Amino acid sequence: MVSELNDRLAIVAENIAELECQLGEYFKPGHCTCLVNNQEVFLEYQHDMAFEEASEQAQALLRLFNVPTHGDASTDARNLLVEVSGKGPTTKLHLDLSHTGEDDLFLQYLCSELLLFFQKLECKP
């Protein structure tokens, strides 16, 4: 059980660090548009990547938001990224950070912390 938790923590820590490398420059007020609706996050940002680079980034994001759950960390996971789409220099992400009814305290914590982060990033009128 401790080994499983250690594996989950390591995977998520690596993914968060890589996520920051991938999107850190966009996670600033004025560089993105963020809307939080309950536990759903809608994030849109502009980039200067070529189509191939943007496509690779989208694939990486699908992997990075894949959170290992109870059981074998390599097979059991929940992807928090519902949708990633792009057109030209615009990328849109839709995240589902709901955790109600989850008995997985680690997933609850991660979703809560990500939700707080995006709420701080959210553009308020």
Backbone torsions as a table, in degrees:
resi	resn	phi	psi	omega
1	MET	NA	-44.5	178.6
2	VAL	-64.9	-38.2	178.3
3	SER	-63.1	-41.9	178.5
4	GLU	-61.9	-45.5	179.1
5	LEU	-63.1	-42.4	178.7
6	ASN	-60.3	-43.4	178.3
7	ASP	-61.7	-44.8	-179.5
8	ARG	-63.1	-44.2	179.5
9	LEU	-61.8	-43.3	-179.1
10	ALA	-64.1	-45.4	180.0
11	ILE	-61.5	-48.4	-178.1
12	VAL	-65.6	-40.8	178.8
13	ALA	-61.0	-44.3	177.6
14	GLU	-63.5	-42.6	-178.9
15	ASN	-65.5	-40.7	179.3
16	ILE	-65.4	-41.4	178.3
17	ALA	-62.7	-44.0	178.8
18	GLU	-68.6	-35.8	176.9
19	LEU	-60.4	-42.7	178.5
20	GLU	-62.6	-38.9	177.0
21	CYS	-65.4	-42.0	-178.0
22	GLN	-69.1	-42.6	-170.3
23	LEU	-121.4	-0.9	-174.9
24	GLY	-51.9	-41.5	-178.6
25	GLU	-68.2	-20.9	179.7
26	TYR	-91.5	-17.2	-178.0
27	PHE	-82.6	52.1	178.3
28	LYS	-135.7	141.8	176.8
29	PRO	-55.6	136.1	-179.1
30	GLY	93.8	-18.5	179.4
31	HIS	-101.7	-9.9	-179.5
32	CYS	-150.7	165.5	173.5
33	THR	-115.0	129.0	-178.0
34	CYS	-131.3	130.0	176.4
35	LEU	-126.9	127.2	177.5
36	VAL	-110.7	122.2	179.6
37	ASN	-123.3	103.1	-172.8
38	ASN	58.6	-110.7	-179.1
39	GLN	-113.9	19.9	176.0
40	GLU	-109.1	141.8	-179.2
41	VAL	-122.0	132.9	176.2
42	PHE	-119.6	112.9	-175.1
43	LEU	-119.8	134.6	178.6
44	GLU	-133.7	135.0	178.8
45	TYR	-145.2	157.0	177.8
46	GLN	-98.7	143.2	178.3
47	HIS	-137.8	170.8	178.3
48	ASP	-119.5	31.2	-178.2
49	MET	-87.5	151.4	171.0
50	ALA	-70.6	163.2	-177.4
51	PHE	-54.4	-44.6	-177.8
52	GLU	-63.3	-42.5	178.9
53	GLU	-64.5	-42.6	179.5
54	ALA	-64.3	-38.4	178.5
55	SER	-65.4	-41.3	176.9
56	GLU	-64.2	-39.8	178.5
57	GLN	-63.5	-41.3	178.7
58	ALA	-60.1	-43.2	177.7
59	GLN	-63.7	-39.7	178.3
60	ALA	-64.4	-40.5	-179.3
61	LEU	-63.8	-39.4	176.9
62	LEU	-59.2	-38.1	179.1
63	ARG	-73.7	-40.1	-174.1
64	LEU	-70.6	-30.1	179.1
65	PHE	-90.3	8.1	177.6
66	ASN	-86.3	107.5	-173.5
67	VAL	-100.4	122.3	177.8
68	PRO	-63.4	138.9	178.9
69	THR	-110.0	-169.7	178.7
70	HIS	-55.0	149.5	178.5
71	GLY	99.9	-155.7	-179.0
72	ASP	-68.6	114.7	-175.5
73	ALA	-61.3	-21.4	-179.2
74	SER	-84.4	-16.7	-177.2
75	THR	-118.6	-34.1	-178.3
76	ASP	-94.7	119.3	-178.0
77	ALA	-155.6	159.7	173.8
78	ARG	-124.5	125.8	179.4
79	ASN	-91.0	119.0	-179.7
80	LEU	-77.5	-17.6	179.1
81	LEU	-88.0	110.2	-178.7
82	VAL	-78.2	-41.8	-175.8
83	GLU	-153.8	141.4	170.5
84	VAL	-130.1	129.4	179.8
85	SER	-142.2	159.9	-179.9
86	GLY	-154.4	152.8	175.5
87	LYS	-148.8	119.3	-176.9
88	GLY	60.6	-131.0	-177.3
89	PRO	-87.9	13.4	-176.7
90	THR	-111.5	132.3	173.5
91	THR	-119.9	137.5	178.1
92	LYS	-122.0	134.9	177.3
93	LEU	-121.0	140.3	174.0
94	HIS	-123.9	117.8	-178.9
95	LEU	-113.3	142.2	173.5
96	ASP	-111.9	105.9	-177.8
97	LEU	-104.6	23.7	179.3
98	SER	-70.2	144.8	179.5
99	HIS	-144.5	10.3	178.4
100	THR	-65.2	136.5	-179.9
101	GLY	83.5	-6.9	177.7
102	GLU	-77.9	136.5	175.3
103	ASP	-97.7	2.7	-179.8
104	ASP	-88.1	100.6	-176.7
105	LEU	-62.5	-34.8	178.8
106	PHE	-64.0	-46.0	178.3
107	LEU	-64.7	-40.1	176.9
108	GLN	-59.3	-46.3	-179.3
109	TYR	-62.4	-48.3	-178.4
110	LEU	-60.6	-46.6	179.3
111	CYS	-62.3	-42.0	179.3
112	SER	-62.4	-44.7	-179.3
113	GLU	-67.4	-41.5	176.8
114	LEU	-64.1	-40.3	178.4
115	LEU	-61.6	-43.9	176.6
116	LEU	-60.6	-42.6	178.3
117	PHE	-59.4	-49.0	-177.9
118	PHE	-69.5	-30.5	175.6
119	GLN	-65.1	-36.6	177.0
120	LYS	-69.4	-31.6	-179.7
121	LEU	-79.7	-21.9	-174.5
122	GLU	-56.9	138.6	178.3
123	CYS	-81.9	114.9	179.6
124	LYS	-100.7	137.0	178.5
125	PRO	-70.7	NA	NA
